[in-house]
Amino acid sequence: MGLAAEEVTKATRIIILKLEQEGNIGVMVDEVKEVVTLSSDQIEKVSYESKDGRQNFINGIGKHNGELISLLDLGTITLEENA
């Protein structure tokens, strides 16, 4: 995603994800505050027109308890790492 490496802290976690084509992968995150399940009516799809050729890593925006949650396109992220 083009981000600088972050320092590993006590709050750092590895989230194990099951992807259809890539299998299981681990993603290191700064911290996990909460795990929520969203229904389809709580998710708005996001569409971008990429004029500069960059990949878009956000697939949608979730709404939960008055807050917005960025939903990452994990296929794009894992493809970027393998490119």
C-alpha positions in Angstrom: 0.0 0.0 0.0 3.1 2.2 -0.1 3.1 2.8 3.6 6.3 3.1 5.7 7.0 0.2 8.1 5.7 0.8 11.6 7.2 -0.2 14.9 5.8 -3.3 16.5 4.2 -2.5 19.8 2.2 -4.4 22.5 -1.0 -3.4 20.6 0.2 -4.8 17.2 -1.8 -7.8 16.1 -1.7 -10.3 13.2 -5.1 -11.0 11.7 -5.5 -14.3 9.8 -7.6 -14.0 6.7 -9.0 -16.8 4.5 -8.9 -15.6 0.8 -10.6 -17.6 -1.9 -7.7 -17.7 -4.4 -4.6 -17.0 -2.2 -5.5 -19.2 0.8 -4.8 -18.1 4.3 -2.6 -15.0 4.9 -1.7 -13.0 7.9 -2.0 -9.2 8.0 -0.1 -7.2 10.6 -2.1 -4.2 12.0 -1.3 -1.5 14.4 -4.1 -2.5 16.8 -7.6 -4.0 16.9 -10.2 -1.9 18.7 -13.3 -3.9 17.9 -14.6 -6.7 15.7 -18.0 -6.2 14.1 -20.3 -8.0 11.7 -21.9 -5.7 9.1 -25.1 -6.6 7.1 -25.3 -5.6 3.4 -27.5 -2.6 4.2 -24.7 -1.2 6.4 -22.2 -1.2 3.6 -21.9 1.4 0.8 -19.8 0.4 -2.3 -17.2 2.8 -3.3 -16.3 3.4 -7.0 -13.2 5.4 -8.1 -12.0 6.5 -11.5 -8.2 6.1 -11.2 -6.7 8.7 -13.5 -3.2 8.3 -12.1 -3.0 4.5 -12.5 -2.8 3.8 -8.8 -4.7 1.0 -7.2 -7.7 1.7 -4.9 -7.5 -0.3 -1.7 -10.9 0.6 -0.3 -13.8 -1.6 -1.5 -16.6 0.1 0.6 -17.6 2.1 3.6 -19.3 0.4 6.5 -21.6 2.2 9.0 -21.7 1.0 12.6 -23.0 2.8 15.6 -22.7 6.2 13.9 -19.1 5.5 12.8 -17.6 4.9 9.4 -15.4 1.9 8.7 -13.1 1.6 5.7 -13.5 -1.8 4.1 -10.3 -2.9 2.4 -10.2 -4.7 -0.9 -7.9 -7.6 0.2 -7.5 -9.0 -3.3 -6.0 -5.7 -4.5 -3.7 -5.5 -1.4 -2.4 -9.0 -1.8 -2.0 -8.6 -5.6 0.0 -5.4 -5.0 2.4 -7.2 -2.6 3.0 -10.0 -5.2 3.6 -7.6 -8.1 
